[in-house]
Amino acid sequence: MDIGADNPIEREPKGHTMSEQNTAVSVVGLGPMGQTMVRAFLAAGIEVTVWNRSSEKVDAMVALGAKRAATVADALDANAVTVLSLTHYAAMYDVLGQATDHLPGKVIANLSSDSPEKARKGAEWVRSHGAEFISGGVMSAGDNIAHPASYIFYSGPKEVFDAHAELLRPLSPQEYLGADDGLAQVFYQALLTIFHPWLLAFDQATAVIERSGHSIAQFIPFAVRSNAAFPYFMETHSVANQNGGWASLASLKMMDAGAQHIIDASEEVGVDSTLSHTAQAFWRRAVAASEEQGRAVSTYALMLGDRP
Ligand SMILES: NC(=O)c1ccc[n+]([C@@H]2O[C@H](COP(=O)([O-])OP(=O)(O)OC[C@H]3O[C@@H](n4cnc5c(N)ncnc54)[C@H](OP(=O)(O)O)[C@@H]3O)[C@@H](O)[C@H]2O)c1
């Protein structure tokens, strides 16, 4: 690929027409998610230029029809918009730091995960080098961005999102949240806060089934059936939490006893119960705080770090 002094796009850093903007994009970072994004863009008929730190992943994408950028600067020069799909924001500095003089007039859509504060600082850094910035949190079912439950949170300047929403649409349905550069990561990390313990709890539950000599396949329909109650719990708990959280001493003690039953069921068959001990520690802290304060203290209040 020849992107150099004679590249017409490079001669006009701000001169991309609307149609160019919506038919070509650069993708930097080709882990499982970046590769999925490249495939989605290509399937939508969008021309994709790719760069990755390790080149074998670039080869795989070029074989699918993407264009190779030899350097980060080439990837930035090739298109108005560059999508970053990196492990974290620290990687953005490593990557874009190689070509900061190619940032002016460009648009960076960083769809990598990190904390809200790191996203805000990253946005500031990109803008300090003359590019526009939006951040995204890819709320996908694993790396399956085509799954009906997959979507992407976006935040940052509305006009930047609006100008490039059409180009980014093949990635997943879009949920623009607001101007705060950290907002996409606030919502994304909050959802992952639910997902991580769920994943570990699922491992623990299925390990108990297996170590008890039973079939995981027999168990799963019941797990799916019972998990259908989660939206109901979310609804009732969200009302409670908007009102400071709900607890009664009796229910906290019942949850403590319940946690002990789960721990016993796991440990009787040699399954790791660390997660359940952590849950039990919360119930016990809430019981202790309630007894100390003479009123029910919810685990939500403990999470908030409220002090009497
Ligand atoms: N995979 C999923 O299911 C999923 C779902 C939702 C959201 N996400 C988020 O999407 C982002 C990308 O996901 P992923 O699974 O593709 O992540 P990944 O496997 O960690 O790979 C991301 C890319 O980051 C690059 N990278 C990491 N550190 C770098 C550095 N210091 N300098 C240059 N390049 C660096 C890697 O380059 P090399 O190839 O050279 O190592 C790789 O191309 C992450 O923030 C992830 O949390 C992922």
The ligand as an SDF file (V2000), in Angstrom:
LIG
                    3D

 48 52  0  0  0  0  0  0  0  0999 V2000
  -13.0280   -9.8720   22.9550 N   0  0  0  0  0  0  0  0  0  0  0  0
  -14.2280   -9.6230   23.4960 C   0  0  0  0  0  0  0  0  0  0  0  0
  -15.0730  -10.5210   23.6440 O   0  0  0  0  0  0  0  0  0  0  0  0
  -14.5730   -8.2110   23.9220 C   0  0  0  0  0  0  0  0  0  0  0  0
  -15.9160   -7.8810   24.1560 C   0  0  0  0  0  0  0  0  0  0  0  0
  -16.2370   -6.5810   24.5040 C   0  0  0  0  0  0  0  0  0  0  0  0
  -15.2370   -5.6290   24.6270 C   0  0  0  0  0  0  0  0  0  0  0  0
  -13.9290   -5.9820   24.4260 N   0  0  0  0  0  0  0  0  0  0  0  0
  -12.9000   -4.9410   24.5850 C   0  0  0  0  0  0  0  0  0  0  0  0
  -12.3940   -4.5990   23.2900 O   0  0  0  0  0  0  0  0  0  0  0  0
  -10.9800   -4.3250   23.3790 C   0  0  0  0  0  0  0  0  0  0  0  0
  -10.2580   -5.2480   22.4370 C   0  0  0  0  0  0  0  0  0  0  0  0
  -10.5850   -6.5800   22.7630 O   0  0  0  0  0  0  0  0  0  0  0  0
   -9.6950   -7.8100   22.3330 P   0  0  0  0  0  0  0  0  0  0  0  0
  -10.3370   -9.0320   22.8820 O   0  0  0  0  0  0  0  0  0  0  0  0
   -9.4170   -7.7440   20.8850 O   0  0  0  0  0  0  0  0  0  0  0  0
   -8.3710   -7.4550   23.2000 O   0  0  0  0  0  0  0  0  0  0  0  0
   -6.8990   -8.0380   23.1660 P   0  0  0  0  0  0  0  0  0  0  0  0
   -6.9020   -9.4740   22.8250 O   0  0  0  0  0  0  0  0  0  0  0  0
   -6.3160   -7.6120   24.4510 O   0  0  0  0  0  0  0  0  0  0  0  0
   -6.1830   -7.3270   21.9130 O   0  0  0  0  0  0  0  0  0  0  0  0
   -6.2570   -5.9800   21.6180 C   0  0  0  0  0  0  0  0  0  0  0  0
   -5.1340   -5.4720   20.7730 C   0  0  0  0  0  0  0  0  0  0  0  0
   -4.3910   -4.5980   21.6060 O   0  0  0  0  0  0  0  0  0  0  0  0
   -3.0680   -4.6300   21.1290 C   0  0  0  0  0  0  0  0  0  0  0  0
   -2.1730   -4.1020   22.1780 N   0  0  0  0  0  0  0  0  0  0  0  0
   -2.2190   -4.3390   23.4940 C   0  0  0  0  0  0  0  0  0  0  0  0
   -1.2600   -3.6380   24.1310 N   0  0  0  0  0  0  0  0  0  0  0  0
   -0.6130   -2.9380   23.1690 C   0  0  0  0  0  0  0  0  0  0  0  0
    0.4520   -2.0120   23.2120 C   0  0  0  0  0  0  0  0  0  0  0  0
    1.0340   -1.6680   24.3580 N   0  0  0  0  0  0  0  0  0  0  0  0
    0.8690   -1.4760   22.0510 N   0  0  0  0  0  0  0  0  0  0  0  0
    0.2710   -1.8170   20.8850 C   0  0  0  0  0  0  0  0  0  0  0  0
   -0.7630   -2.6780   20.7770 N   0  0  0  0  0  0  0  0  0  0  0  0
   -1.2050   -3.2260   21.9230 C   0  0  0  0  0  0  0  0  0  0  0  0
   -2.8260   -6.0630   20.7870 C   0  0  0  0  0  0  0  0  0  0  0  0
   -1.7160   -6.1200   19.8930 O   0  0  0  0  0  0  0  0  0  0  0  0
   -0.8870   -7.4830   19.6420 P   0  0  0  0  0  0  0  0  0  0  0  0
   -1.7220   -8.2970   18.7050 O   0  0  0  0  0  0  0  0  0  0  0  0
    0.3850   -7.0410   19.0620 O   0  0  0  0  0  0  0  0  0  0  0  0
   -0.7270   -8.1400   20.9950 O   0  0  0  0  0  0  0  0  0  0  0  0
   -4.1520   -6.4400   20.1420 C   0  0  0  0  0  0  0  0  0  0  0  0
   -4.1500   -6.1600   18.7730 O   0  0  0  0  0  0  0  0  0  0  0  0
  -10.5860   -4.5380   24.8410 C   0  0  0  0  0  0  0  0  0  0  0  0
  -10.5510   -3.3020   25.4970 O   0  0  0  0  0  0  0  0  0  0  0  0
  -11.6980   -5.4290   25.3820 C   0  0  0  0  0  0  0  0  0  0  0  0
  -11.8860   -5.2640   26.7800 O   0  0  0  0  0  0  0  0  0  0  0  0
  -13.5960   -7.2330   24.0530 C   0  0  0  0  0  0  0  0  0  0  0  0
  1  2  1  0
  2  3  2  0
  2  4  1  0
  4  5  1  0
  4 48  2  0
  5  6  2  0
  6  7  1  0
  7  8  2  0
  8  9  1  0
  8 48  1  0
  9 10  1  0
  9 46  1  0
 10 11  1  0
 11 12  1  0
 11 44  1  0
 12 13  1  0
 13 14  1  0
 14 15  2  0
 14 16  1  0
 14 17  1  0
 17 18  1  0
 18 19  2  0
 18 20  1  0
 18 21  1  0
 21 22  1  0
 22 23  1  0
 23 24  1  0
 23 42  1  0
 24 25  1  0
 25 26  1  0
 25 36  1  0
 26 27  1  0
 26 35  1  0
 27 28  2  0
 28 29  1  0
 29 30  1  0
 29 35  2  0
 30 31  1  0
 30 32  2  0
 32 33  1  0
 33 34  2  0
 34 35  1  0
 36 37  1  0
 36 42  1  0
 37 38  1  0
 38 39  2  0
 38 40  1  0
 38 41  1  0
 42 43  1  0
 44 45  1  0
 44 46  1  0
 46 47  1  0
M  CHG  2   8   1  16  -1
M  END
$$$$
